[in-house]
């Protein structure tokens, strides 16, 4: 056991510096070169336990070459991925800048207000929402709505009144904007 440790230590002393410098000539980073050199020496040691290695130097440099290639390919893939992400983010930012530059503050607030109105209408009770949409967006009369839904015209008036009350409460903070934009 002690002999194996001595053999490994002598191999390490003999080859580590050359392995490190060879790996660093490809990867250009000390930490990565150290890791590759150490891994190569350990791989050689493990291989030596199974069979005789005729040319340890050639064996080590082949391992270092392959590990360096793997690292560089991984780095290349990593860089391409980040380039595509950066490119997409840059494109997204450009689109947002362009749309903001072309938009007026009134358009931005109007879009925001439309979204709030849409969500407020969606939050109405089902029958109230149904009556309100038929009245305000489909332009049906109270009489037509009552015959379609099978409710009285008083019921139609009740649901429209209820919807307007609910919407006025939800949209009270935006009423000033509505008056300013008219």
Steps between C-alpha positions, in 0.01 A plus 500: 500500500780735596682419174197597291477832678870565437462405133204735461687781676800457273277500190325809630832681560634394161198589286275750681675821394515396133137385509394827657686713245372290209137531621542872569624557145150397387263613775683818612375468860716379787218337700371305201852400393573377854181295501573349158860418595393335827220306329741380231749377758228320696366341178849383413549359849170311481590365155841392630324292765329301224770474237847614406526837329784500250523876453362687804585836346298430183216358707488811723513745214220316316284522815585869543424571136159329528412666832607839364289445188201406714545811710538729198197349326298549816619861526414562136150361548462703819605820322266436208213445740571825682544685171157382387347597836674839488387546142140416590507730806648780290231450237229499768637821653516662155135412436395640836699821444353539154144447619549744787652762273207472261238498775357807662425507869131509411530176298681327784244609759216417261630146452537463877148633554354265238662206679360612836152542348520155340601338830231694688232381258627142530464523877129585482249227595421286196143625428595865569802470270287336232235776509763778512696362202182456294394856582831689469701296249237326289273806508183301569197671650365409843201339331721283274719395795195408708358281223835330428576427867142442609503766772286810547606843370514610867747214554710626208499852649595359840805312358617802297466725805685244715784470242537879476521534880763227528703643211483856634647379832775296329586777254471802732877561495496515120202736455732803497695348214178434311397863532846626400515277194163614361 
